Amino acid sequence: MKIVLIGAGSAQFGCGSMGDIFNSKILAGSEVCLMDINGEALDKVYRVGQDYLSGKKADFKLTATTDRKEAVKDADFIIISIEVGDRFALWDQDWNTPLQYGVKQIYGENGGPGGIFHALRIVSPILEICDDVVKYSPDAYVFCYSNPMTAITTTVLRKYPELKFIGLCHEIASLERYLPSILDTPFENLELRAAGLNHFSVLLEAKFKDTGKDAYPDILSKAPAFFEKEPGYTDIWNFTRKTGKIPETEGAVHRHVLDREESSYPWADRTLFKEIFEKYHLLPITVDSHLGEYIPWAQDAADHRGILDFYNFYRYALSEESRMEIDDSELHERVVPIMEGIVGNLGYEESAVNVMNDGLIDSLPGFVAVEVPAIVSAKGIEGIKIENYPKGFAALLRNYMGVYDLTAEAILRGSRDLVVQAVLANPGMTTITRVNEMVDLMISQQAKWLEYIK
C-alpha cells in the first residue's frame, strides 16, 4: 500500500505520524510518502525517518517529494495536515479586524467571521489536493486534520460527493483524560457515544461495560466537583514560563503538578461549558474557546480570561521548535487504527469522524458535515445514525448550519456576496452597517490566498 502524508515538513505531524505508522504490523510493507511544498523542512523530516528505519529495520519504504501529483498517484491512504501563511498573524487579523467593526468573537478560528476567513484561505488548497486525488487515486481514503474541519469537509464533499474524505479531530480524546477520574473506573470500562458538529459536540450516552449500568447520572453528579479542581490555563502558562517546560499534550497538562495543589481559577475555559452542562444536562467534549464560536449568548458566559490564557500558551508552545525525532512509545493520532480497521476488516466502532450528515442526525440538515461515531471495516467508514438527538442542543447546532452552507458555496463559487451573507448568517452578529467594508478589508488583507473571491 501507499500512505501519503501531505504537510509532512511539520516535524510534529511528520515525525508523529511516522511513529504511529511504523509501529503497525497490519500496515507493514507499505510505502510512506512524505510530501510538503517546503523542500528544506521536508528533507529534515525525511532524514529522521530514514535514520529510524535503518535503526529499527522496520518493513516500510520511505519516500519524499515536493510534487503533489506524484505523491498522490496510486495512493491508498492520504493524510492532510496543512496551514497557509503565518498561522498566528492571520489568526490575529481574523480576530481583531472584525472587532474594529464592533463584531465580537470568542476565538475566531472555526466560527464567526474569523472562522469564515480561515475557511476561505485553507479550503482552496485542500480542494486542489482533492482535484489531484480524484484524477490520480479516486479510490483512496483521504483523512484531514486541518481546521475549520466542518467547513472543509462540507465543501470538499459538496464538490466531490463520492470521494472518501473524512475529517478527524482529537477533541474526543478529552473524554479519556477526565472521565476515568470522574467515574473512578478505567476508560476501557466505558462505552461512550458523542455527536454534533466538530468542536460543538456533546456526550450522548455513557455506560459501564462491566455492569451495563447507565453512567450518565454519575457524570452529572460528580463532574462539577472534578472540574472545580482542574488547573487553569493561567497556572499552565505561569508553569511554562517558570520552568521552560511545555507539556506535550493537554492530557499531560492536566496531570502536571503545578505550582499549587489546586487551581485558584476553577472551571478555566469552562464557564460556558458549565452553563451547557447545567442547562442542557449534557457534557460537552470541548471547552469555551470552541463552543463559544457558535452560540450567540457565549459572550456573556464564556471564560474570556481562560481563552486568552490558552491562546497565549498555545502560541508559545507552537513557536518552540518541535523535536526532530520519532516517538514510537505511544499512539499520537487515531488515523492508524482506522487504516488498520479498513485493511484488516476489523468492524470496530470509531469514536468520532466528520462526514456529510445524510440522515445520521435526522434533526439536522443533510447538506453539512457532522461529527458522529462510525463503524470501520473493509467496507469503509460508515457513520452511525444517532437516534433521538437532544432537541435543545440540536437547536443550537442548527443555528450555525446556514453559515457552513453559505461558506461552502462562497468557496465553490468564489463569491464575495456569499461571503458577506455567510458573515451575516452568523448567530453572533449584531451589526450590519459596515459589514461590506469589513469583508472587503479582510479580503484585501489576505489577498494572497483569496484572489479567487470576486
C-alpha positions as CSV (number, residue, x, y, z in Angstrom):
1,M,0.0,0.0,0.0
2,K,0.9,3.6,-0.3
3,I,0.3,6.1,2.5
4,V,0.9,9.7,1.8
5,L,1.4,12.5,4.4
6,I,0.7,15.9,3.0
7,G,2.2,18.7,5.2
8,A,4.9,16.3,6.4
9,G,7.5,19.1,6.6
10,S,5.9,19.8,10.0
11,A,8.0,17.9,12.5
12,Q,5.1,17.4,14.8
13,F,2.9,16.0,12.1
14,G,5.5,14.2,10.0
15,C,7.5,12.6,12.8
16,G,4.4,11.8,14.9
17,S,2.6,10.2,12.0
18,M,5.6,8.1,11.1
19,G,6.0,6.8,14.6
20,D,2.4,5.6,14.6
21,I,2.6,4.0,11.1
22,F,6.0,2.3,11.7
23,N,4.6,0.6,14.8
24,S,1.7,-1.0,12.8
25,K,2.0,-4.7,12.0
26,I,-1.0,-4.5,9.7
27,L,0.4,-1.7,7.6
28,A,3.9,-3.2,7.4
29,G,5.3,-3.4,3.9
30,S,3.7,-0.1,2.9
31,E,5.4,2.8,1.2
32,V,5.1,6.0,3.3
33,C,5.4,9.1,1.0
34,L,6.2,12.4,2.7
35,M,5.0,15.5,0.8
36,D,5.5,19.2,1.5
37,I,5.9,22.4,-0.5
38,N,8.8,23.3,1.8
39,G,11.7,21.2,0.5
40,E,14.1,22.0,3.2
41,A,11.7,21.2,6.0
42,L,10.7,18.0,4.2
43,D,14.2,16.8,3.8
44,K,14.9,17.1,7.5
45,V,11.8,15.0,8.4
46,Y,12.7,12.5,5.7
47,R,16.2,12.0,7.1
48,V,14.8,11.5,10.6
49,G,12.5,8.8,9.1
50,Q,15.3,7.1,7.2
51,D,17.5,7.0,10.3
52,Y,14.7,5.5,12.3
53,L,14.0,2.8,9.7
54,S,17.7,2.0,9.5
55,G,18.0,1.5,13.2
56,K,14.7,-0.4,13.7
57,K,14.9,-2.4,10.4
58,A,11.1,-1.8,10.1
59,D,9.4,-3.1,7.0
60,F,8.5,0.2,5.3
61,K,9.7,2.1,2.3
62,L,10.1,5.8,2.9
63,T,10.0,8.4,0.0
64,A,9.7,12.2,-0.1
65,T,8.6,14.7,-2.8
66,T,7.5,18.3,-3.3
67,D,5.5,17.2,-6.3
68,R,1.9,16.8,-5.1
69,K,0.7,14.9,-8.2
70,E,3.5,12.4,-7.9
71,A,2.8,12.0,-4.2
72,V,-0.9,11.2,-4.5
73,K,-0.6,9.0,-7.6
74,D,-1.6,5.4,-6.8
75,A,-2.2,6.2,-3.1
76,D,-4.3,4.1,-0.8
77,F,-4.4,6.5,2.1
78,I,-3.7,10.2,2.1
79,I,-3.5,12.2,5.3
80,I,-3.6,16.0,5.1
81,S,-2.4,18.4,7.8
82,I,-1.7,21.8,6.3
83,E,-2.0,25.5,7.2
84,V,-1.4,28.5,5.0
85,G,0.7,31.6,5.7
86,D,1.7,32.7,9.2
87,R,-0.9,30.9,11.3
88,F,-1.0,33.4,14.2
89,A,-0.5,36.6,12.2
90,L,-3.6,35.6,10.1
91,W,-5.4,34.5,13.2
92,D,-4.8,37.9,14.8
93,Q,-6.3,39.5,11.7
94,D,-9.3,37.2,11.8
95,W,-9.9,38.1,15.4
96,N,-9.0,41.8,15.6
97,T,-10.3,43.2,12.3
98,P,-13.9,42.3,13.0
99,L,-13.5,43.7,16.5
100,Q,-12.7,47.1,15.0
101,Y,-16.1,47.0,13.3
102,G,-17.9,46.1,16.5
103,V,-18.0,42.3,15.8
104,K,-17.1,40.4,18.9
105,Q,-15.7,36.8,18.6
106,I,-14.9,34.2,21.2
107,Y,-11.9,32.7,19.4
108,G,-12.1,33.4,15.6
109,E,-10.6,30.0,14.5
110,N,-13.5,28.0,13.3
111,G,-16.6,30.1,13.9
112,G,-17.6,33.7,13.4
113,P,-16.1,36.0,10.6
114,G,-12.6,34.7,11.6
115,G,-13.6,31.1,11.1
116,I,-15.2,32.0,7.7
117,F,-12.0,33.7,6.5
118,H,-9.9,30.8,7.9
119,A,-12.0,28.5,5.8
120,L,-11.7,30.8,2.7
121,R,-7.9,30.6,2.9
122,I,-7.4,26.9,3.6
123,V,-10.2,25.1,1.8
124,S,-9.0,26.2,-1.6
125,P,-5.6,24.4,-1.4
126,I,-7.3,21.4,0.1
127,L,-9.7,21.3,-2.9
128,E,-6.6,21.4,-5.2
129,I,-5.2,18.4,-3.4
130,C,-8.6,16.6,-3.8
131,D,-8.6,17.5,-7.5
132,D,-5.4,15.5,-7.9
133,V,-6.7,12.7,-5.8
134,V,-9.8,12.4,-7.9
135,K,-7.7,12.3,-11.0
136,Y,-4.8,10.0,-9.9
137,S,-6.2,8.0,-7.0
138,P,-10.0,8.2,-6.9
139,D,-10.4,5.2,-4.6
140,A,-8.0,6.5,-2.0
141,Y,-9.2,7.4,1.5
142,V,-8.4,11.0,2.4
143,F,-8.1,12.0,6.1
144,C,-7.9,15.6,7.0
145,Y,-6.7,17.1,10.3
146,S,-6.9,20.7,9.3
147,N,-9.4,23.3,10.6
148,P,-12.1,24.6,10.3
149,M,-13.0,21.0,9.9
150,T,-16.7,21.2,9.3
151,A,-16.3,23.9,6.6
152,I,-13.5,21.9,4.9
153,T,-15.4,18.6,5.0
154,T,-18.7,20.1,3.9
155,T,-17.1,21.9,0.9
156,V,-14.9,19.0,-0.3
157,L,-17.8,16.5,-0.2
158,R,-20.2,19.0,-1.8
159,K,-17.8,19.2,-4.8
160,Y,-16.8,15.5,-4.7
161,P,-19.6,13.5,-3.0
162,E,-18.1,10.2,-4.0
163,L,-14.6,11.0,-2.5
164,K,-13.7,9.0,0.6
165,F,-12.9,12.2,2.6
166,I,-13.0,12.1,6.4
167,G,-12.3,14.8,8.9
168,L,-10.5,13.7,12.1
169,C,-10.3,15.8,15.3
170,H,-8.6,14.9,18.6
171,E,-11.1,16.7,20.8
172,I,-13.0,13.5,21.5
173,A,-9.8,12.4,23.4
174,S,-10.8,14.8,26.2
175,L,-13.2,12.2,27.5
176,E,-10.4,9.8,28.1
177,R,-8.5,12.4,30.0
178,Y,-11.1,13.1,32.6
179,L,-14.0,10.6,32.7
180,P,-11.9,7.8,34.4
181,S,-11.2,10.2,37.2
182,I,-14.7,11.5,37.4
183,L,-16.2,7.9,37.5
184,D,-13.3,6.1,39.2
185,T,-13.1,3.4,36.5
186,P,-10.7,2.6,33.7
187,F,-11.5,4.2,30.4
188,E,-11.7,0.7,28.9
189,N,-14.7,0.0,31.1
190,L,-16.7,2.8,29.5
191,E,-19.0,2.6,26.5
192,L,-19.5,6.1,25.1
193,R,-21.1,7.9,22.2
194,A,-20.9,11.6,21.4
195,A,-22.1,13.6,18.3
196,G,-22.8,17.0,16.9
197,L,-20.6,19.3,14.9
198,N,-16.9,19.4,15.1
199,H,-15.9,21.5,18.2
200,F,-19.6,21.7,19.0
201,S,-20.3,18.2,20.2
202,V,-21.7,16.6,23.4
203,L,-21.6,13.2,25.1
204,L,-24.9,11.5,24.4
205,E,-24.5,8.1,26.0
206,A,-22.3,6.6,28.7
207,K,-22.4,3.1,30.1
208,F,-20.3,0.9,32.4
209,K,-19.3,-2.2,30.4
210,D,-18.8,-4.4,33.5
211,T,-22.3,-3.8,34.9
212,G,-24.3,-2.4,32.0
213,K,-25.3,0.5,34.2
214,D,-26.0,4.0,32.8
215,A,-23.0,6.1,33.8
216,Y,-24.6,9.5,32.8
217,P,-26.2,10.1,36.2
218,D,-22.8,9.7,37.9
219,I,-21.3,12.1,35.4
220,L,-23.9,14.7,36.1
221,S,-23.5,14.4,39.8
222,K,-19.7,14.1,40.0
223,A,-18.3,16.3,37.2
224,P,-18.8,19.7,38.9
225,A,-16.5,18.8,41.8
226,F,-13.9,17.4,39.5
227,F,-13.7,20.4,37.2
228,E,-13.5,22.8,40.1
229,K,-10.1,21.3,40.9
230,E,-8.8,21.3,37.4
231,P,-5.8,23.6,36.8
232,G,-6.5,26.8,34.9
233,Y,-4.6,27.9,31.8
234,T,-3.1,30.7,33.8
235,D,-1.4,28.1,36.0
236,I,-0.2,26.3,32.9
237,W,1.2,29.5,31.4
238,N,3.0,30.5,34.6
239,F,4.4,27.0,35.0
240,T,5.7,27.0,31.5
241,R,7.3,30.4,31.9
242,K,8.9,29.5,35.2
243,T,10.3,26.1,34.2
244,G,10.7,26.5,30.4
245,K,8.9,23.1,30.0
246,I,5.9,22.7,27.7
247,P,3.6,19.7,28.4
248,E,3.4,17.6,25.3
249,T,-0.4,17.2,25.3
250,E,-3.3,18.8,27.1
251,G,-3.7,15.5,28.9
252,A,-0.2,15.9,30.3
253,V,-1.2,19.4,31.3
254,H,-4.0,18.1,33.5
255,R,-1.7,15.5,35.1
256,H,1.0,18.0,35.9
257,V,1.6,19.0,39.5
258,L,1.7,22.8,39.1
259,D,2.9,25.5,41.5
260,R,-0.1,25.0,43.7
261,E,-2.2,21.9,44.7
262,E,-5.5,23.3,43.5
263,S,-6.2,26.0,40.8
264,S,-7.2,29.3,42.2
265,Y,-9.2,29.8,39.0
266,P,-11.8,27.0,38.8
267,W,-13.6,25.9,35.6
268,A,-10.9,27.5,33.5
269,D,-12.1,27.8,29.9
270,R,-15.2,26.0,31.1
271,T,-17.7,28.6,32.3
272,L,-19.8,28.4,29.1
273,F,-19.2,24.6,29.3
274,K,-20.7,24.8,32.8
275,E,-23.8,26.6,31.5
276,I,-24.4,24.0,28.8
277,F,-23.7,21.2,31.3
278,E,-26.2,22.6,33.8
279,K,-29.0,23.8,31.5
280,Y,-28.9,21.1,28.9
281,H,-27.7,18.2,31.2
282,L,-25.1,17.2,28.6
283,L,-21.3,17.0,28.9
284,P,-19.5,18.9,26.1
285,I,-16.4,17.3,24.7
286,T,-14.6,20.5,24.3
287,V,-14.1,23.9,26.0
288,D,-15.4,27.5,25.9
289,S,-13.0,28.7,23.1
290,H,-14.5,26.2,20.7
291,L,-18.1,26.0,21.9
292,G,-18.4,29.8,22.1
293,E,-17.8,30.3,18.4
294,Y,-21.3,29.1,17.6
295,I,-23.6,30.4,20.4
296,P,-25.0,33.9,20.4
297,W,-25.0,34.2,24.2
298,A,-21.5,32.9,24.6
299,Q,-20.0,36.4,25.0
300,D,-21.9,36.6,28.3
301,A,-21.0,33.2,29.6
302,A,-17.5,32.3,28.2
303,D,-14.3,32.4,30.3
304,H,-12.6,35.1,28.3
305,R,-9.5,35.1,30.6
306,G,-9.1,31.4,30.2
307,I,-9.5,31.6,26.5
308,L,-6.8,34.3,26.2
309,D,-4.5,32.4,28.6
310,F,-4.8,29.3,26.4
311,Y,-4.3,31.3,23.2
312,N,-1.1,32.8,24.5
313,F,0.1,29.4,25.8
314,Y,-0.8,27.7,22.5
315,R,1.0,30.3,20.5
316,Y,4.1,30.0,22.7
317,A,4.0,26.2,22.6
318,L,3.8,26.1,18.8
319,S,6.6,28.7,18.5
320,E,9.0,26.3,20.1
321,E,10.9,24.1,17.7
322,S,9.4,20.6,17.6
323,R,11.8,17.8,18.4
324,M,13.1,16.2,15.3
325,E,12.7,12.6,16.4
326,I,10.2,9.8,16.1
327,D,8.4,8.9,19.3
328,D,7.0,5.4,19.0
329,S,6.2,5.0,22.7
330,E,2.5,5.9,22.3
331,L,-0.1,6.4,19.7
332,H,-0.4,10.1,18.6
333,E,-3.4,10.1,16.3
334,R,-6.4,7.8,15.6
335,V,-5.8,7.5,11.9
336,V,-3.6,4.5,12.1
337,P,-6.2,2.3,13.9
338,I,-8.7,3.5,11.3
339,M,-6.4,2.4,8.4
340,E,-5.8,-0.9,10.2
341,G,-9.6,-1.3,10.7
342,I,-10.1,-0.9,6.9
343,V,-7.2,-3.1,5.8
344,G,-8.0,-5.8,8.5
345,N,-11.8,-5.6,8.2
346,L,-12.0,-5.2,12.0
347,G,-15.5,-3.8,12.1
348,Y,-14.8,-1.8,15.3
349,E,-16.6,1.4,16.4
350,E,-14.5,4.6,16.0
351,S,-15.5,7.4,18.4
352,A,-15.7,10.4,16.1
353,V,-15.4,11.1,12.4
354,N,-16.6,14.1,10.3
355,V,-18.7,13.1,7.3
356,M,-21.7,14.5,5.5
357,N,-24.8,14.2,7.6
358,D,-27.1,12.3,5.1
359,G,-29.6,11.4,7.8
360,L,-27.1,10.5,10.5
361,I,-28.6,13.1,12.8
362,D,-32.1,13.5,11.4
363,S,-32.9,16.7,13.3
364,L,-30.1,18.4,11.3
365,P,-30.0,19.2,7.5
366,G,-28.1,16.8,5.3
367,F,-26.1,19.5,3.4
368,V,-23.4,20.0,6.2
369,A,-20.9,17.6,7.7
370,V,-21.5,16.2,11.2
371,E,-19.3,14.6,13.8
372,V,-20.5,11.1,14.7
373,P,-19.2,7.7,15.7
374,A,-18.6,5.2,12.9
375,I,-18.1,1.5,12.1
376,V,-14.7,0.9,10.4
377,S,-14.3,-2.2,8.2
378,A,-13.3,-3.3,4.7
379,K,-16.5,-1.6,3.5
380,G,-15.1,1.7,4.7
381,I,-16.2,4.2,7.3
382,E,-19.9,4.1,7.9
383,G,-21.3,6.8,10.2
384,I,-23.7,5.5,12.9
385,K,-27.2,7.0,12.9
386,I,-27.9,8.9,16.1
387,E,-31.5,8.4,17.3
388,N,-33.4,11.0,19.4
389,Y,-30.7,13.7,19.4
390,P,-31.5,16.1,22.2
391,K,-33.8,18.8,20.8
392,G,-32.4,21.7,22.8
393,F,-28.8,21.2,21.7
394,A,-29.9,20.3,18.2
395,A,-31.5,23.8,18.1
396,L,-28.1,25.4,18.9
397,L,-26.4,23.3,16.2
398,R,-29.0,24.3,13.6
399,N,-28.3,28.0,14.3
400,Y,-24.9,27.6,12.7
401,M,-25.6,25.2,9.8
402,G,-26.6,28.1,7.4
403,V,-23.1,29.7,8.0
404,Y,-21.4,26.5,6.9
405,D,-23.8,26.1,3.9
406,L,-23.0,29.7,2.7
407,T,-19.3,29.4,3.4
408,A,-19.1,26.3,1.2
409,E,-21.0,27.9,-1.6
410,A,-18.8,31.1,-1.3
411,I,-15.7,29.0,-1.8
412,L,-17.0,26.9,-4.6
413,R,-18.4,29.9,-6.5
414,G,-15.7,32.3,-5.5
415,S,-18.4,34.7,-4.5
416,R,-17.7,37.8,-2.3
417,D,-21.5,38.4,-1.9
418,L,-21.9,34.9,-0.4
419,V,-19.0,35.7,2.0
420,V,-21.0,38.7,3.2
421,Q,-24.1,36.6,3.6
422,A,-22.2,33.9,5.5
423,V,-20.9,36.6,7.9
424,L,-24.5,38.0,8.4
425,A,-25.9,34.5,9.0
426,N,-23.6,34.1,12.0
427,P,-25.8,33.9,15.2
428,G,-23.4,36.2,17.0
429,M,-23.7,39.1,14.5
430,T,-25.4,42.2,16.0
431,T,-24.4,44.8,13.3
432,I,-24.9,45.2,9.5
433,T,-24.0,48.8,8.7
434,R,-20.3,48.3,7.8
435,V,-20.1,44.6,7.1
436,N,-19.4,45.1,3.4
437,E,-16.4,47.3,4.3
438,M,-15.2,44.8,6.9
439,V,-15.4,41.9,4.4
440,D,-13.6,43.9,1.7
441,L,-10.8,44.9,4.1
442,M,-10.3,41.3,5.2
443,I,-10.2,40.1,1.6
444,S,-7.6,42.8,0.8
445,Q,-5.5,42.0,3.9
446,Q,-5.4,38.3,2.8
447,A,-5.4,38.8,-0.9
448,K,-2.5,36.4,-1.4
449,W,-4.9,33.5,-0.5
450,L,-8.2,35.0,-1.6
451,E,-7.6,36.0,-5.3
452,Y,-10.4,33.6,-6.3
453,I,-13.0,35.6,-4.3
454,K,-14.7,38.1,-6.7
